[in-house]
Amino acid sequence: MEARAYLKNARIAPRKVKIVLDLIRGKDTEIAMATLKHTSKAACEYLEKLLKSAIANAENNHNMDKNKLYVAECFVCPGPIMKRIMPRAQGRAFRILKRTSHVTMVLKEKE
């Protein structure tokens, strides 16, 4: 039995999210939540909310015990990229890529 939560089109680059996901993968939900609260990365806000959502899904939809949950899987995929233009000298234009992320978090119960 597993509970999933998804975050689509988060306005943060996937490589920034991946750093934080590597910290919480395989940990208990309490430890993962504490890690997210005390890590000073921009992705932590998104992931803390996603973890709370996954815990709520596990409790309400799958009748899982909140105290036995751990982060079984978590990964990030690149979402759509917004392309913007930055004016430069002598009439040139440089491209700015504003990247987005799709994050998936899977929680399972310990045996």
Buried (B, 14 or more C-beta within 10 A) or exposed (E): EBBBBEBEEBEBBBEBBBEBBEBBBEBBBEEBBEBBEEBEBEBBEBBBBBBBBBBEBBBEEEEBEEEBBBBBBBBBEEBEEEEEEEEEEEEEEEEEEEBBBBBBBBBBBEE
